């Protein structure tokens, strides 16, 4: 019975995924067509035109895939394209893994309808897991479909939109099944360096590093909390002591955050809302995945003479290595950033 119910749940999940992706395909409009249409809102046309210039730069200068991805547009009737559900056991910082045929095992399950994500989260909470739901403005199908620019992506400024195009196309270039930290760190490096080159090509200065520096400092604080919780959960304490310790660590994190913000970033409150909301193990999972190996990829890029095809060739060699050897090589190249290895499957 349990196996049958699990199979039915999987079928429902894949059915909604197929339906959701199908809707994007059906509602996709070519950007070239929209730009020729006098009925297109001028502000939307300007944003899409800018994105198309970045899209051409991605293929011509960054050696990213030259295909139909990000040459179409979909206007959504919702703020996010999908909602990701993250889950951990109540006293663990390791994700409950979600495994799929194409992407391998990842730390979340994505739903095209918020109500479906809430139902999945309720099921996980009922069995005792810590759960967090995060809205996602964009995602990659790894080249299986022509990924469009989505209306949810247009809430970002031009740098974030253009950088996301570079990031998602990088996933199409190289993707290691089941190794989220490798994939996201690689794509984040391509996004960051690609955006620097893209701005330079237009005579613009490099992106302001202040926001990035603050984000990295905040990530270090969160990863420190995750490390402290991992030590607590490994202590062998009983459930009551574990729960008290967990809440105590979260409260202490909020104090450390306030002290850090006032000391290093007075007047900047961009992370306050995150800290004020309920915190559990699942909410900590995404931190560190996007930056863990970026210093290693920066070294590889320099060794490749800052030549993108040569860089991709060296990354592809790493991708072919067994996971343990790949991680050893990345550590030798540049270690992990910001501070701790991320939890995950």
Buried (B, 14 or more C-beta within 10 A) or exposed (E): EEEEEEEEEEEEBEEBBEEBBEEBEEBBBBBEEBBEEEEBEEEBBEBBEEBBBBBEBBBEEBBBBEEEBBBBBBEBEEEBBBBBBBBBBBBBBBBBBBEBEEBBBBBBBBBBBBEBBBBBBEBBBEEEBBBBBBBBBBBBBBBEBBBBBBBBBBEBEBBBBBBBBBBBBBBBBBBBBBBBBBBBBBBBBBBBBBBBBBBEEEEEEEBEEEEEEBBBBBBBBBBBBBBBBBEBBEEEBEEEEBEEBBEEBBEEBEEEBEEBBEEEBEEEEEBEEEBEEEBBBBBBBBBBBBBBBBBBBBBBBEEBEEEBEBBBEBBEEBBEBEEEEBBEBBEEBBEBBBBBBBBBB
